[in-house]
Amino acid sequence: MIHALIFDPSSLEPEIGGPAPDRLISGNPQFRTWNFEEADGGIYAGIWEATPGKWRIVYEEWEYFHILSGYSVVTEEGGAETHLKAGYSMILRPGFKGTWEVIETTRKDYVIRV
C-alpha cells in the first residue's frame, strides 16, 4: 500500500460537471474535478476547477480548500462577500448557504468530510 499521494491532474481524467440547473444564477460555469482520494469515513481530496458563472451553494459537508489560481467571490446568505485569489484558504462548514461566483477561472485543492 502506498502511504503518500501527489495531486497530479495529468494522472487521471477529470469528472466534468456544473451546478444543478435550479441553482444557476448566471453564466454557464463548467466544472472539472480530479478526485484523488476517497478514504474511509467519508473523506475526499482532490482538485476542482470552474469557469466563470454564479450559482447558489448549500453545504451539508465540511470542506477545507486552498485557491491555486483564479478569482472567485463566496458570499454567505445574509453575510459579507469573501474575495478569493491564489494563496487564499477557507473552510466551509455544514449549514453554509450562499453563492459562489467565479470571476476568473478558479482552481482549488480541497479536502471534504461528508
N, C-alpha and C positions, 0 to 999 in steps of 0.2 A: 504494500500500500504506500502511495506517495503521501507525504505529510506536508507538502508545500505546493502552492498553486500560484502561477503567474497569470495575470489577466492579459491575454494576448488575443485581441479580436481577429487576427488572421488565422487563429487556430480552429475556429468554428463559424458556421453560418449564423447570422443573426436571425432572431424572430422578427417578423415585420408586423406592425400594427398601427394603431392610432386610438384616440379617445373614442368612447362609445358615442354614437350619434346624438343621443339625448343629453350629453354633457358638453358637446362642442358649442363654443360661443362665437369664435371667429377663425378664419383661415382654414387650411387643410393640413394640419400637422400630421407628420408621418413619424412613427417610432421604429427604432432598431434596438433590439435588446440582445446582448450576449450574456446569457445566464451561465456563469462558470461553476457555480456551486449550489447544490441543493442538499443540505445536511439535515440530519435528524433534528427534530424539534422545530421544524418549520423555518429554518434559516436559509436564506437565498443571498447570493452575492454575484455581482457582475457589473456590466457597463450598459448604460441606457443612453440613447441619443434621440433628440426630437428636433424636427424642423419647425419654423415659425407658425404660431397659432395660439389660441387661448381656449381653455376648457375648465370645467368645474372638477375639483378633486375632492374625494372623501376617503379618509384613511381609516381602515379598521386594523391595520398592521402598524408596527413600529419600523421606521426607516431612518438610517443614517446615510447621508450621501455627501460627496465631495465633487464640486464642479471642476471638470477638467478643461473645458473650453466653452465659449459662447456666452450668452447673456439671457437670463430669464428673470421674471418677476413672479414671486409667490405671494399671494395675498390671503390672509386668513379672513374668514367671514366676520365682518364687523371689526376687523383689525387693520393694522398698517401693512403697507407693501414691504416686502423684503427683496432687494435687488441682489441677484446672484451672478457673480462673474467668476472666471477661472481663479481657483485658490480658495473660494469660499466653501464652507461646510455647514450642514444644517441637519437637525433631527426633526422629523415629523412624527408625532405621537398618535396613537389610536384616538379617534374622535376629531382629528383635524379636518376642517371643512373650509373650502375656499376656492381659489383659482390658481392655475399655473399658466403663465403666458411666456412663450418663447419669443424673444425679440430677435436674437441671432441663434442659429442652430446651436443647440446646447448638448454637451456630452457630460455625463457624470458617472462615477462609480458608486456603487451602493451596497449596503448590507441591510436586508429586510428580515424581521422576525414576525412571523404570522401569529 
